[in-house]
Amino acid sequence: MNLRNAERIALITGSNRGIGLEAARQLARRGFHAIITSRDEAKGERAAESIRQDGGKVTFLPLDVSSSESIRNAAGRFGTIADRLDVLINNAGVYPDAGVTVLTVPRDRLAQTLQTNTFGPLEVTQAFLPHLRKSDGARVINVSSGYGQLEGLSADEPSYCLSKLALNGLTIMLGQALRADHIAVNSMCPGWVRTDMGGPGATLSVEQGADTAVWLADDAPHNLTGKFFRNRREISW
Ligand SMILES: NC(=O)c1ccc[n+]([C@@H]2O[C@H](COP(=O)([O-])OP(=O)(O)OC[C@H]3O[C@@H](n4cnc5c(N)ncnc54)[C@H](OP(=O)(O)O)[C@@H]3O)[C@@H](O)[C@H]2O)c1
């Protein structure tokens, strides 16, 4: 696969299911070449095939965002098939706080959650930066949560809330650091979405949940950077 003549290229982490897969599907419908990534190759290939069946252009790359080696390999392989990356959506995430509160959460649970939800997006952004810099106005979208808002923090979801609060902090810092490179970096909250994570009782469809990420990837004014969005509107930290 050679993407050197592709129109626009978007890579989405954790895109074998849920909001990530839907964002990839919507971007492919808009003409992007979607790079589906997943820590499980078979699931990732299956997800990519579903977009191909839909008429979209898609390539699969293995990527476990909690592993530095996997991130390095993915960025290296990407460089052999594409000459730039236009959109990076840091979507992969875990929600592992069942049965604990801020009074009981073990330190290793905090570390594991931040490895995936916070340090993953940072290291993926760092590794793909050479490719993002080659785009004419790249965009990075961090899929965060209302649980990461200062007024949304919950003692019952300790590691998840801290991981998304810190992810929002990264959005602010990366927005500053990449302004000179003309790379926009924003956080978004998808709302409460019917996925494996959100459960069947959630209020929003997966199409609605992916909408603001896709808007930030394609439609939002490029000078919006270092901000937090839900329903295509800026929200408070
Ligand atoms: N659903 C909601 O209501 C909601 C609300 C607010 C924010 N969010 C955020 O939206 C994002 C997507 O959530 P979702 O609802 O689509 O959840 P989901 O259906 O549980 O999907 C999560 C995705 O992340 C992947 N993932 C987990 N750990 C990974 C790792 N180490 N490396 C690579 N991929 C990994 C999963 O892959 P596997 O299949 O291999 O596990 C899966 O593809 C998350 O960041 C979540 O925090 C969701």
The ligand as a Gaussian input file, in Angstrom:
#p B3LYP/6-31G(d) Opt

LIG

0 1
 N      -18.708000       5.632000      25.384000
 C      -18.814000       6.734000      26.117000
 O      -19.888000       7.028000      26.675000
 C      -17.633000       7.658000      26.275000
 C      -17.824000       8.847000      26.991000
 C      -16.763000       9.739000      27.136000
 C      -15.534000       9.438000      26.564000
 N      -15.365000       8.273000      25.880000
 C      -14.029000       8.014000      25.314000
 O      -14.155000       7.668000      23.952000
 C      -13.074000       6.817000      23.556000
 C      -13.616000       5.595000      22.842000
 O      -14.490000       4.925000      23.736000
 P      -15.602000       3.878000      23.271000
 O      -16.842000       4.235000      23.970000
 O      -15.580000       3.716000      21.796000
 O      -15.010000       2.581000      24.001000
 P      -14.893000       1.047000      23.546000
 O      -16.022000       0.652000      22.688000
 O      -14.629000       0.325000      24.828000
 O      -13.575000       1.058000      22.636000
 C      -12.336000       1.344000      23.201000
 C      -11.293000       1.147000      22.129000
 O      -10.002000       1.448000      22.693000
 C       -9.154000       0.343000      22.396000
 N       -8.034000       0.216000      23.332000
 C       -8.069000       0.059000      24.678000
 N       -6.814000      -0.037000      25.146000
 C       -5.971000       0.050000      24.080000
 C       -4.571000       0.015000      23.897000
 N       -3.727000      -0.160000      24.927000
 N       -4.068000       0.166000      22.645000
 C       -4.889000       0.335000      21.600000
 N       -6.227000       0.346000      21.691000
 C       -6.758000       0.211000      22.909000
 C      -10.058000      -0.877000      22.407000
 O       -9.419000      -1.960000      21.777000
 P       -9.709000      -3.507000      22.210000
 O      -10.897000      -3.952000      21.401000
 O       -8.442000      -4.212000      21.861000
 O      -10.015000      -3.507000      23.697000
 C      -11.227000      -0.305000      21.617000
 O      -10.952000      -0.302000      20.250000
 C      -12.305000       6.489000      24.843000
 O      -11.165000       7.306000      24.952000
 C      -13.308000       6.839000      25.931000
 O      -12.689000       7.181000      27.156000
 C      -16.382000       7.379000      25.734000

